[in-house]
Amino acid sequence: MRLDYLKWKEKQKEKKSDERNMNRFAREKSKWQRQARRWGHKHPER
């Protein structure tokens, strides 16, 4: 295997975990927003 291929593979892995983290963050945020609506005020950004 060539070195640039390994580098590319690492980058792909990082990108995937970044996307997972972003998705989790988006889910959390929408959850906070739902709760904020229930409580009648917006959460401060965390």
QUISULMO-V592958 format. One record per pair of residues at least 24 apart in sequence whose C-alpha atoms are under 10 Angstrom apart, sorted by the first residue. I is the first residue (numbers start at 0). GAP is how many residues later the second one is. If there is no record, write none. Layout:
I/GAP, I/GAP
This chain:
none
